[in-house]
Amino acid sequence: MDLLSPIKDHHSERRLFFSRVIFTMIVAILMLGTVVARLVQLQVFNYEHFAARSQGNRVRIEAVPPIRGLVFDREGRLLAENLPAFQLELIPEQVADIDETLERLAALELINAEDIPRIKELSLSAPRFKPVTLNSRLSNKEIANFAVQRPRFPGVDFQPRLVRHYPYGKAVAHAVGYVSALSSDDLQILEASRYAGTSQAGKTGIENSYESVLHGDTGFRHIITNARGRQLPSDSLDLRDTLPADEQPSPGDNVYLSIDLDLQLLATEKLAGHRGAVVAIDPWNGEVLALVSTPSFDPNLFATGMTTAQFADMQEDLDRPLFNRAVRGTYPPGSTIKPMLALAALETGATNLTRKTLCRGYFVLPKTTHRYRDWKPEGHGEMDLHDALTQSCDVYFYDLSIKIGIDNIHEYLVRFGLGQPTGIDVKGERSGLVPSTEWKKGAFSNRSDQRWFLGETVIASIGQGYMLATPLQLASATATLATRGIRYRPRMVAAYENTLTGKRTMTVPERLADVGIDNDLHWDAVIGAMHDVMQSPRGTARAAGSDAAYQMAGKSGTAQVFSISQDEEYNEEEVPERLRDHALFLAFAPLDDPKIAVAVIVENGGSGSRVAAPIARAIIDQYLGYGSDSG
């Protein structure tokens, strides 16, 4: 008997089929709804966000560096400016053989051969479509030479830019300073957002101390690029209407210095061939009228880029042209401190205006045999305070120092600003040193070395031993003598000027604590003696000042570089040049209404009255209108 097949239930199968179709449709509708909802979210609700991100893939924000502020002297003469220049650039992706190209450029003297490794490293570290600078500033001759050879150098071309320029070069290098390429150390100190797109910053002098004023604020612009980040023509994509407005950079402020360019150039000329410094100050407001250190250097080399060999030569030069002697050089002040010691002695009662001391050419401490010699071997005879200052009698001040005491000497010299930074608005100033018993206890670890000896007081009285001062400190102290104890903080900047509005803001003189000597008779005695130093028959600097058309005051100084034995005679001609005495001179004028105070130091120059005094006289003549170039 055959088995019968079961009868199909078409109704059930149809229901199953339709239920599956409905389920599938529901799932499809839900999925489609999810997609539509997501599209609505992306295209409607999040449109601005994703549109910005989309444009961000095609638009790059490029920093636009500001134009650096200018630097002028007190009369508005340019000391630092920005000049248009052309720099030679290479685009790596457009150069088939970089090594060969660089060698050919070096053969044409368009780049330095020693810079080739550095250029190759830069070309490998950056995107290949980014230009690499080969020469920061092409001369007209170099531009002409390259223009003729340009077809031989695909991917190499010159581009315009602004470069810092110092019209007076070496004469203002230590006062104005210079700009140079940003370093990693600079970027740790400076605000990164302000220096986006900037390749240089101030390194020394005013350029460094007033960097935040001179630099300005960076702007930006939108650059349209392709997927590889390469810039496209601005009209290649119609995006300009959808981009935010570009922001223009704000130029830095102009800075007006108190420097008098005529004095600066004259001081540079007078110090030519010497290692030394000149600082001139207006006694009544602290404005620095001249600040010169020689030998100097050309700051334009740093602004345009120098070779490794050039920089090495500067660093290895024994004359140290990069060293700012005016604010960083510390020297024994020699006899230039005697006017201040005289005031200290009068104030403390260590002497009076009539007391005399016999100078036999040497001084001996009680119960000792060591002779502290006077600069005049035969001695000066009987000396009162006036004669001792006028003729710079060492023996008088040897004896006087014992009566004053080293701690009183320290106190009064510090009142005049020695042994501490003046606070000038230029970085890197050194403090110098005025010793005291307390200082010596902290300066030496060996207990036996911590004791202060009377012999150290003796040599301190003529500015030797531990005592050190900078030319700036000595100029500031001279200004304080000129004002009879009124002190102002030295400053280089006289005014700022907003580049956009032209509004000029003057800086305000900062008065410091007065010296605190109120006895006019004491000031009259000391300043009268300083006048006779220059304009009396027996003054040590009479050769430099006797024929002046105005009354002036000064004090010479000679500082030993090395010690000689008790019985050895100092013969300048037989001493190597770098071991000869330093020459120093301080002066101010006119006597009754001082307008300028000057300090001059000539390293290894010998006699202060013979070498340094004529330089001070020439500077004062020029400023007061009696110079050879004056009307």
Secondary structure, DSSP 8 states (H G I E B T S, - for coil): ---------HHHHHHHHHHHHHHHHHHHHHHHHHHHHHHHIIIIITHHHHHHHHHHHHEEEEEE------EE-TTS-EEEEEEEEEEEEE-GGG-S-HHHHHHHHHHTTSS-GGGHHHHHHHHHHS-TTS-EEEES---HHHHHHHHHHGGG-TTEEEEEEEEEE-TTGGGGHHHH--EEE--HHHHHHS-GGGGTT--EEE-SHHHHHTHHHHH-B-EEEEEEB-TTS-B--TTSSS-GGGS---B--B---EEEES--HHHHHHHHHHTTTS-EEEEEE-TTT-BEEEEEEES---THHHHH---HHHHHHHHH-TT-TTS-HHHH--B--GGGGHHHHHHHHHHHTS--SS--EEE-SEEE-TT---EEE-SSTT--EEE-HHHHHHTT-HHHHHHHHHHH-HHHHHHHHHHTTTTS----SSTT----B---HHHHHHH-SSGGGGS--HHHHHHHTTT-TT-BB-HHHHHHHHHHHHTTS--B--BSEEEEE-TTT--EEE----B--------HHHHHHHHHHHHHHHHSTT-TTHHHHTT-SS--EEEEEEE-SS---TT----GGGS-GGGS-EEEEEEEESSSS--EEEEEEETT---IIIIIHHHHHHHHHHHHT-STT--
